[in-house]
């Protein structure tokens, strides 16, 4: 290869490296903004949350689950949990275990699966009101204290 061609290849490789670096920085910046913003279950729901037609409650201590399909019960549960504020945790390394896990379905398709501290791969700070609300819901459906 002649010297001019080698120089052109080096310039092209340098340009590609710079473009890759810029793309990586922009994508990290966008993801950081998404993770740092408070949200709610309703905000994270990818459609109309009123279209949910099944909720599955899972007891993390025993693995037992309860399925709710009555529309009025689903509406009541959603009305008390959907707008609870979720504030991202500074630590995004992930926690271990859960007591409350909730799955939201539309026509047998799982749309959202969350715990009070994790939704869509993002870790959230503990929300005392959400936990209190879930304790009440779980007590009603599992017929015991949580």
C-alpha positions, 0 to 999 in steps of 0.5 A: 500500500502506498503512504497516501492510502494508509493515511486515508485509512487511518483518518477513516478509522479515527473518524469512526472511533470519534463517531462511536464515542459520541454516539455512546456518550449521547446514549448514556446521557439519554439513559441517565436522564430517564433513570433520574426522573421520578415516575409512576406505574401509570407513566411507565405503562406503555398504553392505556392502563385501563385496558388491564384485564388481569392482575397477578399478586405474588407473595415473595415469601412463599411464592403463592400468587392470587389472580384478579380478573374482575374489572371493578377489583382491577380498577380499584387496585389500579386507582390506588397504586398507579400514581404513586411516585417512584423516585429512582435510587442512586444505586442501580445495581439491583436488590435481592428478593421482594415481598410484593410483586405485581404483574399487569396483563392485557389479554393474557399478555404480560405488560408490566411486572414490578415490585415496589423497588423495581420497574422496567429494570430501574431500581427505585427508592422505598415508597412507604405509601406504596408499600402500605397500600400493597400490604392492605391489598395483599392482606385482602387477597391472601387473608393474612398480614404482611 
